[in-house]
Amino acid sequence: MSFNDGIQIPGRLPLLLTHEGVLLPGSTMRLSVDTPRNMQLVKSRLLKGTSLKSTIIGVIPNTRDPEHDTEDLPTLHGIGTAGLAVQVVGSNWPKPHYTLLITGLCRFRVSSLLKEHPFPLAEVEQLDQYTSSEGGELGELSHKFYQAALQLVGMLDMSVPVVAKLRRLLDSLPRETLPDVIASMIRTSNKEKLQVLDAVSLEERFKRTLPILTRQIEGLKLLQKTRKPRPDDSKMVLSVRKGAVLPGRQFSLEDEAEDEDGDDTAALERKVHGANMPEAALKICLKDLKRLKKMPQSMPEYALTRNYLDLMVELPWSKSTKDRLDIRAARILLDNDHYAMEKLKRRVLEYLAVRQLQTSLKGPILCFVGPPGVGKTSVGRSIARTLGREFHRIALGGVCDQSDIRGHRRTYIGSMPGRIINGLKTVGVNNPVFLLDEVDKLGKSLQGDPAAALLEVLFIATANSTATIPPALLDRMEVLQVPGYTQEEKVEIAHRHLIPHQLEQHGLTPQHLQIPQDTTQEVITSYTREAGVRSLERKIGAICRAVAVKVAEGQKVTKPEGATPEDPAQKQGDMSAPPEMPIVVDHIALKDILGPPVFEMEVSQRLTLPGVALGLAWTPLGGEIMFVEASRMEGEGQLTLTGQLGDVMKESAHLAISWLRANAKNYQLTNLMGGSDPLEGTDIHLHFPAGAVTKDGPSAGVTIVTCLASLFSGRLVRSDVAMTGEITLRGLVLPVGGIKDKVLAAHRAGVKCVILPKRSEKDLEEIPANIRAEIDFVTVGHLDEVLNAAFDGGFPKIAKMLTHPQLSSKL
């Protein structure tokens, strides 16, 4: 017996039992093999076989429930399909298994089971014998079936290549094979396919397949009536599933209701036209959409193009919020949200005022530069609230890939849009307030410089220092310095914002806890030493947690008057009585909660020996006080510098030594032996405490000179004086930056007198009036004035009676 006048199967076939479907002659299936019995069949027969005969196996549907399957061989279904193993692929993930691609050849009946282990082997009888179907009832059934198949194909769009190929197959295949081919194409249940497999008689096969085909046609007719007609849609277009038909591929026609890819593409096209894109963007989207329609879903580029188009239609091209330009309301809102920060508030109000007069004003590019915890990020959020716009924060700390900001190229698998485009998609409007946080902490790597991407889009940025911002980026920004807060401002901020916020966060009310201003002042001076208020908020949170424990336990924080520890009844009462309300935190309770003070006023204690002076330094964290210590010993005139000093600070130390040696006789400075050269026979060691912190900058010049003058003269520097300024070899004092932060640091340390360069006097206008009233500022232009102000009673100088010749210009 032969199949298709050419194929004859062996009389003995190994049997592959599968739950995954029914293989019909003329169809191709992909089967997953993971059971021990089937795995052994693949290893022993398919992988080791060398002839075409060894690639033919019997595929029998396993009718046993997969959930109750066991290792015992189930009752074999009587009819199976001989199949040709076209491909075998093995894999170990998620567990060892094989994937087989099998093409059905013909039916067979199991005559007898020869063996069960290691895999079933049976003697089979080939069944498919085709006779002429041109006359009688079989001829009528064949013709009727062929006409129904033509009607089904006619309802599809012939412009689709796979539909045109299906039409050609109907004309080229023998009509005896059509029932199996059509039954494998149409999505139907495995039970119905099993009935077609069991139909050994060709007439019975036509009768069982014709109702399935008719049902498919009726469903398509009903779908045509109910769906909304579109001008570009004259025929139904159904998706086609991968497979094979004799002699090659199989097609699976699915209902539009089951596979909505065609509708999805049409819906995407409607969204593209309805997104109100600019002309340039619309042109690109339509071009990609045209490519998408012609692209198979299996291509990796299909998913990339689809994701790109989905992003384009989700962007808010025409959605925006209306700006609120009421300056009076904006001023009230900013004052309620933030205390102090007058410069930033004034800049925001200026922008609103100009927007009222000029509606086409380009958005400003602001960069808030200041120490941590002063409210740079919260100011950005308040600006958004003031304008009535959406707010989006992008954290740039540690970002070292420019694609993370700009977006990946679409040629990469898994490419994604940048953070700015994602931010627009998230907020849903095209005019949000972007806050690019920590723009000074961008890194560089092999993936490029991310700062270059920020040259394209920017609104508000924050930074602790401008030193690490690339000049090209900094040039495009309007830098607004945000200095640290004074102690009075911190107290006001704590009672206006921090304490109410922490009470709410910890479930407390002012009826539970009260923190007097004296306690807040002590927290600021003894437990925090910072430019911002971040640590202060954490300390207030610690106080709230301690009080929350007392409230929850029902214990008193303080004992009633007259109670003694020896009174056991009173002790018992204390344990059971609720705490007195409100709980007031005084300095004793503060020490119990926060521990001993972290910072002490150590200025006066450390300035008790000659050779010590107090300087002022600026850091990205705000202003700091800086001690400079010097000592001398017998030696060979060497200068030793310690404390992790940078090159600029080392040069300042050499400048100070040279100036003092040049003026030693004028100030009666001597070495250990009483000589006029301070370095003769003497070694000098100059140290800057806090050696773990790197230090650099020119502003320590006057402090080094004062420290060495104290050492060489044996006189003490005033304990209430701090100083800053750059020096030259001629003794001039040059201006330095960060004056406000340095003065605030001096005020926090209890300094009463600050020596500043004369040309930095203009920076004193930024300092609050109350601090200017508490500190005595001495502006100097020469080192002579520095020494006179730094020592009690001045630093006398022996006047030289030298007369310089009068010089006249020859010009």
C-alpha positions, 0 to 999 in steps of 0.5 A: 500500500502506498501513499500518494503513489510514492511513500511507503511507511515501514511495517514497524514504527516507534510511537510518540505519544503527545498531548499537544494536538492532533497531527493530520496527514498533510500538516506540520506540527511543532511538538515539545518532547520532555517525558522520559519515554519520548526523550528516549525515542528521540535519542535512540531513533532520530538522533542516532539514525542514519537513513530516511527510514529512521526519521519516520515515526508514528504520532498518536494522540494521548487521550489521557488527562495530562494532569493525571498522566503516569509513567505507565503506558496509556491505552493507545488510540487505534489510529495514528499518523506516520510523520517525518521528523524534519527538525530536532532541536534540544534545550536544557532550559527550563528543563531538558527537552527536545522540540520536533518539527514533524510533517504528517504523511499518512494514517496507520492502524496499530496492529500489535504492540511489540514492546513498551520500553524504553519506548513503544514499538508497534507493528502498524498497517498503513491505511490511506488508500485514495481512489477516484472521487469523481463519480457518485456520492463521493464525487458530489461531496468532493465537489461541494467541499471544494466549492466551500473551500473556494468560498472561504478563500474568496472571503479573504484578501487576495493581496495577502501573499499567504492567502494567494498561495492558499488559493493556488494550493486548492487548485494543485492538491488532489481533492482527496487530501483537502479534508485533512488540509482544511481541517489542519488549517481551521482553528478547531478543537482537538476533539473534532480533529480526532474525529477527522483522524478516525475517519478512515473512509474518504467519504466519512472524512468529507462528511465530518470536515464539511460542517467544520468548514461551513461553520467557519464560513457562516462565522465570517459572514456574521462578522462581515455584517456586524463589523463597522465598514471602512473605506479602505477595507472591502474584504476581510483580512484574517491573520495566518499562523505559521505551519505547513501544508503538503508539500511545505507550509500549513496555514491557520485561518483565525477569526478576527475576534481571536487575533486582532493584529489587523485591528491593532494596526488600524487603531494605531494608524488612527491614533497617529493621525489623532495625536496632533503631531507636527508635520515632520513627526507625522511624516516619520510615523506614517513611514514607519507605520507603512513598514510595520504593515509589511513586516512579519511579527517574527522580525525583531525590528517589528517590536522595536517599530511598534514600541516606537510608534506607541511611544509617539502616539502617547507623547503629549504633542498638544496637551499643556497646562495653562500658566497661572500668572497672578504675581500676588498669589505666587508671592504668597505661595512662595512665602508660605512654602519657603522661609528666606531664599529671597533671591530665588523668589525674586527671580521666579516673580520676575519670570511671571511678570515678564510672561504677563507682558510677553507671552512668547517668552522662552523658558529660563534655564536656571541652575540652583547651586548651594550646599545640601539641605537648603531646599533647592529641590523643594524650590523647584517643586514650589515653582511648578505649583506657582505656575500651575504646571506639572513637576517631574524630577530626574535624578542625574547622580551617577549617570554616565551614559548619554543614551540614558538621557537622550535615548538609545538608537533604534537599531539596538535591541531593547532600545528605550527613550531617554529620561526626558522623553519618558518624563513627558510621557509620565506627566502627560503635558508638553510644558512641565517643570523639569528638575534635573537634580545633581547635575554636577554629579554626572559621570563620563564613560565609554558611552559618552558624556551625558552632559552633552545631551543636556545641552538640548533640553533644560529648565531647572537644575540643581548642583552643590558646586559648579566646579564639576559642571562642563563649561559648555553646559554651565554657559547655557545656565543662569546660576543662582547661588543658594547659600546656607541658612543662619541659626535664626532662619533655621529656628524659624524653618524648624517651627514653620515647616520641620516640626509640624511635618515630623509631628504628622509623620509620627502620628503626634499633635501639638497637644502631645509634644512641644519643642521650645525655641530654646531647645531648637536652638540647642539642637542646631548649635550642639547636634548639627553643624550644617548649611542646610536643615536636613540633619536638623529634621532628622534630629527632630524626627528622633525626638518625635520617635522618643516621645511616641514611645512614651505616649504609646507606653503611657509612661510619664517623662518627668516625675511629679514634684515631691516624688522620691525614688524610694516611694514604691507606690509612686513608682507604681503610679508612674508606670500606670499613669498616662504621660502629662500632656503636652510633653515639653522637651527641655535641655535635660530631656534633649540630652537623654534623647540625643545623647551628649552634644556632638559639637562644642564651641572649641575655638577659644580652647584651641587658641591657647598657644602661639602658632594657632590661627582660625581660618574660614573655608568654603566647601560644597557642603557650605562654609567651615571653620579651619584651624591652622597649627604650626610648630618649630624645632631645631633643624636645617630650615625645612618646611613640612606641610601635612593635612592633605593639602592641594598644590594651591594651598602649598604655594600659599604656605611658601608665599607666607614663609617668604613674606615673613622672612623678608619682613622679619626685621620689621616685625622683630621675628626671630628663630630659636637662636634669636637670629633675624632669619626665622628659618635659620637652624629651624624646621617649621611644621605646618598642619591643617587638622581633619587630615582625612579631608582634602583641602585646597584653595588660595583663601588660607593665605592670610591665616597661614601668615597669621599662624606663622607670625604668632609662632615666630613672635610668641604671641597669641592670636585673638580667640574670637577672630577668623579670617580669609583672603589670598595673599601675594608676594608683596603682601597684598590681600586679594578677594576670595569667594564664598563670603556669605557661607564663610561668615555664616560658618564663623557665626555658627562657631561663635566668632565675633570678628572676621577679617576679610579682603577689602575688595570682598566688602561688597559681598557683605550686603548678602549677609542678614542684618542681624548677623552683620550687627553681631560680627565685627568685620575688618576689611584689609588690603595688606598683611600689615592690617591683618596682623594688627587686627589679629593680635591684641594690641596690634602687631607693631612694626619698626619703621624704616627711615629709608627714602626711595628716590622719586621716579618720574615717567618718561612717557 
